[in-house]
Amino acid sequence: MQKFCKVSKIPGIIGAIDSTHVPIFSPGGATAEAFKSRKGFSFFNMQLICDSDLNILDCVARWPELAHDSTIFDYSRIRAHLQNNDFDGHLIEDKGSDRFVSL
């Protein structure tokens, strides 16, 4: 939290969260279409949380490309930890997201 505060001047930040699309080979089978983008490529929608030193604290890489960022977060273990107050702090995210992460 001290390093995030030093850089951002925002106290209480324990990590930064964002999602990105990671290209994969088609998984095949009944769920293959769920991982295909509108451009015809297959992707995972990966959520990462990093600390102020860019160390990965949490990674969720199992959702199809079309899954919304908030859906991935809602089903993540990190959300449960935040709701249980297991961590003393908040996550930050980019302004492009429409979810509110600090619980």
C-alpha positions as CSV (number, residue, x, y, z in Angstrom):
1,M,0.0,0.0,0.0
2,Q,2.9,2.4,0.8
3,K,4.4,2.0,-2.7
4,F,1.0,2.6,-4.4
5,C,0.4,5.6,-2.3
6,K,3.9,7.0,-3.1
7,V,3.2,6.7,-6.8
8,S,-0.5,7.6,-6.9
9,K,-1.1,9.6,-3.8
10,I,-4.1,7.4,-3.1
11,P,-4.0,5.6,0.3
12,G,-5.2,2.1,0.9
13,I,-4.5,0.6,-2.6
14,I,-3.5,-3.1,-2.4
15,G,-3.6,-3.9,-6.2
16,A,-4.6,-2.9,-9.7
17,I,-7.1,-5.0,-11.6
18,D,-7.7,-5.2,-15.4
19,S,-8.8,-7.7,-18.0
20,T,-7.4,-8.5,-21.4
21,H,-8.1,-11.0,-24.2
22,V,-5.5,-13.7,-24.7
23,P,-5.5,-15.6,-28.0
24,I,-5.8,-19.4,-27.7
25,F,-6.3,-22.3,-30.0
26,S,-9.9,-23.3,-30.3
27,P,-10.9,-25.5,-27.3
28,G,-13.2,-27.5,-29.6
29,G,-16.3,-29.3,-28.5
30,A,-19.6,-27.8,-27.4
31,T,-18.1,-24.6,-25.9
32,A,-15.8,-23.7,-28.8
33,E,-18.1,-21.0,-30.1
34,A,-18.2,-19.2,-26.7
35,F,-14.5,-18.5,-26.9
36,K,-14.6,-17.2,-30.5
37,S,-14.6,-13.4,-31.0
38,R,-16.6,-11.6,-33.6
39,K,-13.4,-11.5,-35.7
40,G,-13.3,-15.3,-35.7
41,F,-10.4,-15.8,-33.3
42,S,-10.5,-17.8,-30.0
43,F,-9.7,-15.9,-26.8
44,F,-9.7,-16.3,-23.0
45,N,-10.8,-13.2,-21.2
46,M,-8.1,-13.0,-18.5
47,Q,-8.3,-10.9,-15.3
48,L,-5.1,-10.0,-13.6
49,I,-4.4,-8.2,-10.3
50,C,-0.9,-6.8,-9.8
51,D,0.9,-5.1,-6.9
52,S,2.9,-1.9,-7.2
53,D,6.0,-3.8,-8.3
54,L,3.9,-5.5,-11.1
55,N,3.9,-8.9,-9.4
56,I,0.8,-10.8,-10.3
57,L,-1.3,-11.4,-7.2
58,D,-4.2,-13.1,-8.8
59,C,-5.0,-14.4,-12.3
60,V,-8.3,-15.7,-13.6
61,A,-8.0,-17.2,-17.1
62,R,-11.0,-19.4,-17.8
63,W,-13.7,-17.2,-19.1
64,P,-14.8,-16.9,-22.8
65,E,-13.9,-13.8,-24.8
66,L,-17.5,-12.4,-24.5
67,A,-17.6,-12.6,-20.7
68,H,-17.9,-9.1,-19.2
69,D,-15.1,-8.0,-16.8
70,S,-17.6,-7.6,-14.0
71,T,-18.8,-11.2,-14.4
72,I,-15.3,-12.5,-14.1
73,F,-14.7,-10.4,-11.0
74,D,-18.1,-11.4,-9.4
75,Y,-17.1,-15.1,-9.6
76,S,-13.5,-14.7,-8.5
77,R,-12.0,-15.7,-5.2
78,I,-10.6,-12.3,-4.7
79,R,-14.1,-10.8,-4.5
80,A,-15.0,-13.2,-1.8
81,H,-11.8,-12.2,0.1
82,L,-12.6,-8.5,-0.2
83,Q,-16.2,-9.1,0.9
84,N,-14.9,-11.0,4.0
85,N,-12.5,-8.1,4.8
86,D,-9.6,-10.5,4.5
87,F,-7.6,-7.6,3.1
88,D,-7.2,-4.1,4.5
89,G,-7.4,-2.0,1.3
90,H,-8.9,-1.5,-2.1
91,L,-8.3,-2.5,-5.8
92,I,-8.1,0.2,-8.5
93,E,-9.0,-0.2,-12.1
94,D,-9.0,1.8,-15.3
95,K,-11.8,4.2,-16.0
96,G,-13.0,2.1,-18.9
97,S,-14.6,-0.4,-16.5
98,D,-18.1,-0.1,-15.1
99,R,-17.6,-2.1,-12.0
100,F,-16.9,-0.8,-8.5
101,V,-14.2,-3.1,-7.0
102,S,-13.7,-1.9,-3.5
103,L,-16.2,-3.7,-1.3
